[in-house]
Amino acid sequence: MTWPWRPPRPAVPLRPPGVQAGATRRAGRGGPPVLNFTPLFPRPVGLPTGLDPGIQVEVQAWAELVERHVLNFSVMLPGAGGFTGGIDSLPLLDTRILLINCGPHSAERGTRDIRPGATTYCLVCFQLSGRLHLSQFGRATDVLPGDFNLFTSDAPVRIDSSPNHRSVGVRIPMSRLRIPPDQMHELAATTFDAGEGLARVLKSLLIELHGEAPRLHPSQLPGLSHHITGLVELLLRERLPHPEPDHGGTHALTQRCLTYIEDNLGDPDLHPARVAAAAFISTRYLHRIFRSTGTTVARYIRSRRLERIREDLGDPLLASDSIEQVVRRWGMTNSSYVGQVFRAVEGCTPTQYRRAALGDPGDEVL
């Protein structure tokens, strides 16, 4: 077999007209169901969901499984014969650990598959066996066992998988990573060594968490999501191209501003002018520094406050605190506004988020 593997034409598209996502498919007429999804909550533990590795599935079922747990792709097989594959998916609220086993196929995500307004994701994947050919942003790379790669959901991407493909990865909303999208794009479709440093640590952690999934309690999920996101961010920052020498001390100045913001998130009067005054610079210059990072001062402060609110909502030790108390603890005084912003970012209210994280039915509404 030559590499990269390409499916012979004509390939079999996986989304024939009339197929609805979420429907149960059968391996053959009268055969057993091959999809049986159960919501993670309100079950007391976070069990992986998906298909067992190696089970033969219909092409429609595989398309639905990929869309449900990874992203919506247009998928093609090398012919009309049987296809084996499975995905174990462990949701950690808005973050998701994925263990994928499959046979040879191609998955392509074009501009029509990118839905306006949809959450954008960064997917970091560690190759365990088989090979992968990944193309995005005009670059292409071959991924072998022991490598890791990433791609983002906000741009077209093509993935060609060899036989015996097995990988473990994590899908994280790009908004959770304090890395500008254009810098993440620079790392996409590039192969990195996963055998040392943080890459090795993260790979081992994802595999171990997958194995420990039946013993995880929902109250642990927010903390795990937070720490995995932090590790991914550190890992990607290590791989970013080295910036030009900072002769003007801008990097140190930016870090000073970020530290001041972090130390004063609970102050409702924290605003750009105060941050600038603490750093002995003008507000205009502060805005210019943050503009180079792909965000604004106000947006960064808000995102960090929402992050801390999210952590507290998922902390069982703070379960007796009202949502109003949690919101005010981090400097936000308008609970109704926080509820609207939280829903826009997380897709649910703070109350719903807490119930999902703690497995507590409760009756508080915000």
DAJO-V739302 format. One record per pair of residues at least 6 apart in sequence whose ideal C-beta (glycine too) atoms are under 6 Angstrom apart, sorted by the first residue. I is the first residue (numbers start at 0). J is the second residue. D is the distance in whole Angstrom. If there is no record, write none. Layout:
BEGIN
i:j:d
I:J:D
I:J:D
END
This chain:
BEGIN
i:j:d
3:132:3
3:159:5
4:103:6
4:159:6
4:161:5
6:75:5
6:77:4
6:105:5
7:77:6
10:75:4
11:58:6
11:76:5
11:79:6
13:58:5
13:62:4
13:74:4
14:62:5
18:59:5
20:63:5
20:66:6
23:32:5
23:34:5
24:33:6
24:34:6
24:57:5
24:59:5
24:60:4
25:32:6
26:33:5
26:55:6
33:56:5
33:60:5
34:60:5
36:48:6
39:45:6
39:90:5
40:355:5
44:213:6
44:215:6
45:212:6
45:215:5
46:212:6
46:213:6
47:87:4
47:88:6
47:89:5
47:212:5
48:88:5
49:85:6
49:86:4
49:87:5
49:88:5
50:85:4
51:85:5
52:85:4
52:100:4
53:83:5
55:81:5
55:83:5
61:84:5
62:74:5
64:86:6
65:72:6
68:86:5
68:88:4
70:152:5
71:112:5
72:106:4
72:108:5
73:107:5
74:106:5
75:105:5
76:82:6
76:104:5
77:103:6
82:102:6
83:102:5
84:101:4
85:100:5
86:99:5
87:98:4
88:95:6
88:97:6
89:96:4
89:212:5
91:220:5
91:223:5
91:224:4
92:220:6
92:224:5
93:172:6
94:171:5
94:224:4
94:227:6
95:170:5
96:169:5
96:205:5
96:208:6
97:168:5
98:167:5
98:209:5
99:166:5
100:165:5
101:160:6
101:164:5
102:162:6
103:160:6
103:161:6
103:162:5
104:160:6
105:159:5
106:158:5
107:157:5
108:155:6
108:156:5
109:155:5
110:155:6
118:172:5
119:152:5
119:153:4
119:173:5
120:152:4
120:170:5
120:172:6
121:151:5
121:171:5
121:173:5
121:183:6
122:150:6
122:168:6
122:170:5
123:149:5
123:168:6
123:169:6
123:231:6
124:148:6
124:166:5
124:168:3
125:147:5
125:167:5
125:193:5
125:202:4
126:142:5
126:144:5
126:146:5
126:166:5
127:165:4
127:166:6
128:144:6
128:163:5
128:165:4
129:161:5
129:163:4
129:164:4
130:143:6
130:161:4
131:142:4
131:160:6
132:141:6
132:159:4
133:140:5
133:148:6
133:158:6
133:188:5
134:157:5
134:188:6
135:150:5
135:156:4
135:187:5
135:188:4
136:184:6
136:187:6
138:188:4
140:188:5
140:189:6
140:190:5
142:148:5
142:190:5
145:193:6
145:194:6
146:190:5
146:193:6
147:191:5
147:193:4
147:198:6
148:190:6
149:186:6
149:187:6
150:156:5
150:187:5
151:183:6
151:187:6
167:205:5
167:206:6
171:228:6
171:231:6
175:228:5
176:232:5
178:235:6
179:293:3
182:239:6
186:238:6
191:238:6
193:202:5
197:233:6
197:234:5
198:234:6
201:230:5
201:234:6
217:356:6
217:358:4
218:315:4
218:357:5
221:313:3
221:356:5
225:310:6
253:288:6
255:278:5
256:274:6
256:278:5
259:274:6
259:277:5
260:300:6
263:269:5
264:303:6
264:304:6
264:329:5
264:330:6
265:329:6
265:330:5
266:330:5
267:330:5
267:332:5
269:330:6
271:282:5
271:285:6
271:296:4
272:282:5
275:282:4
275:285:4
289:295:6
289:296:5
304:329:5
304:330:6
304:331:6
307:329:5
308:325:6
308:329:5
311:317:5
311:325:5
312:349:6
312:352:5
312:353:4
313:356:4
315:357:6
318:357:6
322:349:5
322:365:5
323:334:5
326:334:5
326:337:5
331:337:5
334:365:6
338:348:6
338:365:5
341:349:5
342:348:6
345:352:6
348:365:6
349:365:5
350:363:5
350:364:5
350:365:5
354:361:6
END
